Amino acid sequence: MARNELNFTKENIVALPLPEAGKRDEYYDTKVQGLQIRITAAGVKTFYVYRWVRAEGKAERIMLGRFPDLTIENARKAATKVNGAIAEGHNPAATLRGKRAELTLGELFIEYMNRHVSVQCKPRVVKETPELFQRFLGELPPEEQERKPHGARRTKHPAGVHWENRSLSSITLGDVAQLHANIGRHGHKTPANKLVTLISSMYNRARDWGLFAGVNPATGVKKFREVKRERFIQSDELPRFFEAVGEELSKDVRDFVLLSLLTGARKADVISMRWESLSLERGEWRIPDPKNSVPYTVLLTLEAVTILRSRLPADDAGSSKDEAIFVFPANSKTGHIEKPKKGWARILGRAEISDLRIHDLRRSLGSWQAKGGASLAIIGKSLGHKTAAATMIYARLDQDPVRASVEKATAAMLKAAGVKGVRSPPKGRSRASAAR
């Protein structure tokens, strides 16, 4: 069977097609003997050296690392080193097997990505997990270490460590607890908690896969208490907010903000909204794969339907709806727009509103439902909450029902006591002296 050969460049590797589900494709480099890259149906690309080892009388496959974390240049250097060892009569695979009697944290992370995250998790998690590991536990990719001419670059966290070459048993509860505390001291409590969760999950998987039989060092680390955000659009802010949205020149930004507010959907679901998931006639939007993995249906208001109809292609609304994929299409890698940070900043600036995030629009819908007397069950269903606990915040966000309840109880007590009312104290006298 002829083998696939390819000049390994970043462009060529990125453009390689994915194999069918359950299969892997292999491509060999045309410049370094035995260097290959294997691709899974999930898009995971890993460098190996596959060579006949005379000392063993058989072919060996030696894993080098995952692309693009391992660059093509470094993969070629590592493959050349392996080839040199084979030429000298050694078996690098046997040496590595001896070393891997216990994995390093970096090796476990590659296994964790290949066997769990890339296969079972959503694209957002596939993207964010390596970033979390690199920033706090490992090495940043070379391209991230170089200063870019535009925008900000990712940097190693001030409290970050380099544990990628440490064996699993060498990392202790004290190490993880200290790292968690150091990150928290910089005011980054949520990332610190996420990191403990990642370490714990990696060790649990290693135990399930028979790769490690020791103690999970993240077990017993007490996470920081995270204060839930309670911000939503207040009554006095709404006129300024809607006026600022109406003045926004970008239709994409304007429609995105309004649909986020009117549907209460997560921003990731709004920007990736597909026509096939919408029924404008019934006023329904089916979100098949939300963050919590529980599909739910958003009931669209007349205002939301009007905005969506205005976004249908003008030529033939009936057929073009089927041809179009995204409601917010864009010439991008995803095929749709990204979160409009600059447009959102313009709207807040014109409205003179501070400390309001795009996700607060979702919370705003739930809060105004609570104002209208909707039950927590109804609010949770409309926002697609997986558990009742996620909806409990709306029981305390608005102070008006609390004030009304207190005033009603106070009036009842005064009436029972035969007190018709409490007079305001004359000027110059305190309430206490007036009572006397």
Phi, psi and omega in degrees: 000125181295139179262152181280125178245147187205139171284112185289106168232161181300318182295318181293320182289319179297327185276357183296138180286155179276144177284173177292159180303134178086359181241165176230143175252148180235137176229139182254140179289142180275353186253328182239125183299131174082348181286124180227161172234131180252137183239131177264168179296338178277358178092008179282126182241121186232135178277139174222163164248125180240106185222153171282126181254110185298324183297332181258344182069030180202166177277144178235144175246122185244118182284133179257318181160175186261137174276136009263006179303319172263118183287163179298318180300313181290328177295320179294321178296316180295321179293322178297321178295318178296317179298322178296319179295322179294321180296331179275004177093007180269165175240094182303328181296319179294321178297316180295323178297324177294318180292328184271016170304331170225124182290155167273167180296322179296320178293320177297323181296321177298316177298317182298318179292314185292320189263344182234295189298310184293337184266321190249345187257165182283160181307323180299317180289323178300324180281317188282330184297312177298324179297320178294315181297314182295319185289328186247335187237333188234204183259138174289145176302150182306322182293337179277340182277343180271138179294126180266150181288346182225143173069181181269151177253154176288141179231160175293136179295144181305330180262004183293157182234171175241088181254008186298333181259006178276140177291155185299321183286344182279346180268122187251170175303319179298321179297311183292319180296320180293317178298316179301316180294318181297319178294320179297327180295338177274006179085011183252069185286321180296311175300325178298317178294320179297323181294318177299319178298319179297312180299315180299316181296319180298314181293322178297318178295319179301321178291319179296326182272001180075022181265346183203137182240009183273201184269138175286113185288349179272348179290125180102350177285121181278119183284157177290147174283122181262126180278122181288135180288138184237017184284136172209169183289124181275164183302317184286345180271337186301314180301315180295322182295311182293327177294318180293322178295318180296333181274353181292129185282331181280118179295323178301312180296314182299312182290322178300313182296314182294319179292326176297320180286317186284335180259336184071015181279158177293148185300324179296326179285326181290313184292336179257016180303132181250145178298326182295340180270358185253144168231095182292332179294317179272349182069047183227144175230114179271119177260102189281336186219067181285181183302320183272007175066011178252105181302145177209167183247130175265127177273116186277134175283168178301321180296318180294319179297321179298317178297316181295320178297326180291345181263354176295138177306143191284333188297301183216090188304327183292311185273324183294333177300322179285328182284323180288150180257302185258147175290327178244071184290154177202155177277075184223176181298324182276339183092356178225173182291161173261174181301123186280077183297315183292319178296320178297320179296322178297317181296314180296324179296315179293324182278351183055047178244133180243162176055043176235124181255163180300321180296338178293341176295321177298316180292330181296318180299313179298323181293318180286334171295318179297321178300324182279002176091012179292144179286160178298327179295319179293316180298314180299320180291321181290332181263359178071033179289141181279325182232160178293332181299327181293338183265348186300335181301329184285352176282346183233358185293315186263131183272345184300311178298326179294314180300316181299320180294317179295316181295322179295317180293321179297315179298321179295319179295315180296322178295318179296329180276356180081015180265122183282333181180170178248119182284147174288138181291146177299160180300140178089351179243142179280163177299325182293317181290327179294325180293326180288000000 
